Amino acid sequence: PKADKTRKAGSHASPAAVANPFPGTFFPPQVGQLYNYPPNLDGSGQNVAVFAFNGGTSGDPHGGYSLAALKVYFEKVLGGTMPAITDVVVQGPGNDPGSETQASGDRGDSTDEVMLDMCVVGSVAPRAHIFMYFTEFTTQGWVDALNAAITDDNQISVISISYGNPEDDPQGAWTPMGINQVNQVFQAAIAKGITVCCASGDDGSLDDERTGAHADFPASSPSVLGVGGTSLVADSNANPTSIAKETVWNELSQGGGAGGGGISSVFTKPDYQD
């Protein structure tokens, strides 16, 4: 893998007091407060690998981030400063942001996903160093990027992956051999004490299939933390301080998304779930 230049971070102002002009929504630091994240823990000394997939044959080859947009978000919107960011190109073109239009997203442009992940990590853990691992969505692309993150000199402590596909779709992205190969690297990651967080999916137990219940891999792996969505209501829109109500995210009936989940058809139940 080739490590590109690092964008250095400055001193960090607390973004917690920044007013949110969008009622019913939360900036990531506000979510951290609602979950009682310890205010003295800001990610100092932690190196977070954020995976970004682009290139290959999956449609639109674009995917990446805009430094200018991130600067506006961290400095103007949240009132802090940019986190330290380093690109690590494993496969594909590296940082190559697309147009962020609906059409480009439908073709596979991952720019929106990349920016979302960076904005959340960089605002909840502002002093963590973000390493962007760029690769292609193939089994080899996954294995190579994961191996790089757990064996290179970047001393990664957390891996964040917001991508996945149904684990049991014979026409899908994953083959049984591919799942096994990727899962072996996840086992190597946890053996080194690296926390791996993977998105559970946005389409409920359908997991973007037409029928049946399907778990999303890699979230279904016993070696990772599957992270799903919730619908969160705070005690106040203007100055939220506590959670008034929280339910599983499920807006499929309104044409929206839902948190993924289900029982894996590939992995047996791990001991820690007994």
Disulfide bonds with the S-S distance in Angstrom:
none
